[in-house]
Each structure stands twice: as structure tokens, then as C-alpha cells.
């Protein structure tokens, strides 16, 4: 009994993302062995463990969006949404949108895919695509006619829209002069905050099970397709990391230049939060280090004390790039085709908005990827080829998350410094201004 207990404790204590990586490797080895012995499918009772994992993931998507977006949107305090606040929010959203676009460009260049396409998947896709899509209807369909129906039907964009409206109104009511309203709004905020905490706890639980789920799903993929699919994951990683690097050079380098900030001393100071984020894979966890860097750069506390915590919550450029690359990988691997133009537009919109709801904690972006897929009408259903492809991405999430978190944090610091400079909140003695 003692031994059993300590084994369980050792399992729970071991870093979850490495466990998932081990799950990926074990699943791949088992799958390859099965394939070489001519077995291409797992028995139903084993396959069930993969299905349970996919169902658990699907289960949390909608409550997760509602909770985290309401909390994310209502954490923008109206007192701060002056000229600075609006500028910060806009620059955060614009850089995230550019991030997804870079991700999609990388995906189209590298074409990462594992050729898992099955006849059923292709047929299902063709059936789904027969309905004509009117561009304007995509826009007005963002507004739900019934909030409950959009929740029940899991219409992601509508749920996002309503949650944001709800959250923004809540942020105003929280500081209402009418005491009764302010008290009720703060209680409502606490309820949604608690909902988000509960969902995070559920996610942590699911992630403890993930190594088993991923191992089974990957074993299925490898048994069916052989070892050749492993190379695809290397391509995904390369495409993401080149995307991250380009974003730093083009977007951050460009912004610093435009705002007249010296690039070298900036990156010298940004190095510490960058490395901390790379290691911890958490924007929130890196926040103290990012704030120290902003302080050292001479950014006024009035600006960074508001914009950095906000950035850790709503600004996720690295995650956005990852969404672009991985959405392409999932569609190409499953349906044997690239992304349609409309789908790419939708991914830019969804991933930008999703970044508001992505918590700054390890692995959160991978859950949002499931949401983005749901949003482009290709939900990750249990027992499908798409679920196998998604498990492949989850298997290497530890690696992808390091890079994207480092970028997320660098983005927060870059945007904060630029806005501070523009609005006169950068110290005259800052190393960023010296000749
Ligand atoms: N780990 C990331 C962060 O904390 C979020 C993500 O998983 O994309 O910024």
C-alpha cells in the first residue's frame, strides 16, 4: 500500500509535459512494433483510453472559453482604459493577429503534415464543404440570436463574442457608483473567476491523464501509418520556431524602430524574462521578472503595472503563431489538403480572440487549439483521424510551449515599452534613449 502510494505520488510530482512527451515516445514505439507485425488497429478496450481523453478535452472547451474570456475582459479596469489602455489593447491584438498570419505563412511554406488522411475523413470533409458560405454571414453570425443555443451548439465565435461583451460590461459595473450594483458585479466576477479556477483544475486533472490518452492515440496513428509520420513533428517544430524568430525580428524589431527605441539595450534587458518564460512556460509565472525588466528599462510603473499583467493574460503572440502552424498541420494531416482562404481568415480571427482567453500557464495554448478547430467547423471528435493528429501535437507541446511563452512575454514587454515611449512614460535617463 505504502509503495503504491509513493508510486502515485512520484507520478503526480513528475513534470506533466515531460510525462506527455514520454507518452508520445512510448505510444510511437508500440505503434511501430504493431505496424511491423501487421497489426494496424488496437483492440477496442485499449482504444477506449484514447477516446476518453478526447472526450474530456471536448468537455472543457466551452466552459473554459466562457470563464476565461469573461475574467480576461473584465480585468481591464475602466480607470485604466484611458488613452494608454486602449492603445495597449490594440497593439496587443494587432501583434497577435500578425502572429497568426506569420504562423499560417510558415505553415504554407513548410507544409507540415503527417499524411494520415483516410477515405472517411476526406468524404466527411467533402460533405461538410457543400454548404455555400456567404462572406457577410460569417460576420453577422458572430452575433448570437440566442446565447443559450450558441452554448448548446458550441458555436465558438458566438460564445467568444458574448463572453467578451459580458466581461467588458462587468468591468464597468464592478466600479459602479451604485453600491448595490458594484457589490453584485464583484460577486459575479468572483463567480466567473472561480469558474475559471475550477476549469483550470479540471484541465490539470485531465493533463495528469493525458500521457495515457496520448500514448494510446499515438500508438493508433503509428500502427496505421508507420514510423514515417515522426518526421512531420520535426517539421511542425521547425516551422513554429522559425515563425517565433521572424516575429521577434520583423514585428518587435520593427515596432522598436518605429517608436524610436534602441534595439540592443532593449533585448539585453528582455533576455532575462525571455529565458525565464522559456524555462517556466508560464507568462504569469514570469511576470515578476518581466516587471523588473520594464523597471530597469525606465518604463513608468503606472504603465507597466497595468499593461504587463494584462499582457500576460491577453497577449499571446507565440501562441498565435503556434495556432496557425498547428491548425494547418491538423487539417493537412487529416484531410490531405491545405487551408481554404476563408478558413485562414477565420483562424486569424479565432486565434487572436483566443489569445485573450488563453491563460498564461503551461499548456493552455493546446486547449485553445482544440477551440480554434471547433471554430472552423472541424471539431476534434473522439475516435477520428483528427484526434490522432491532435495527440501528436500534444505530444510535443512541451517543446512548442517553451518557444511560444518566451515570445508571449517578449511581446508584452515590447508593446509596453513602445506605448510608454509614445505617451511620455519612459524615463529620460532610460538606456533605450541614450545616444
Ligand atoms: N504557456 C503559455 C503562456 O504562459 C500559454 C500557452 O500555452 O500558449 O504564455
Boltz pocket constraint, residues with backbone or C-beta under 6 A from the ligand:
constraints:
  - pocket:
      binder: B
      contacts: [[A, 281], [A, 282], [A, 283], [A, 284], [A, 312], [A, 316], [A, 319], [A, 358], [A, 359], [A, 360], [A, 361], [A, 362], [A, 363], [A, 364], [A, 365], [A, 366], [A, 401], [A, 404], [A, 405], [A, 408]]
      max_distance: 6.0
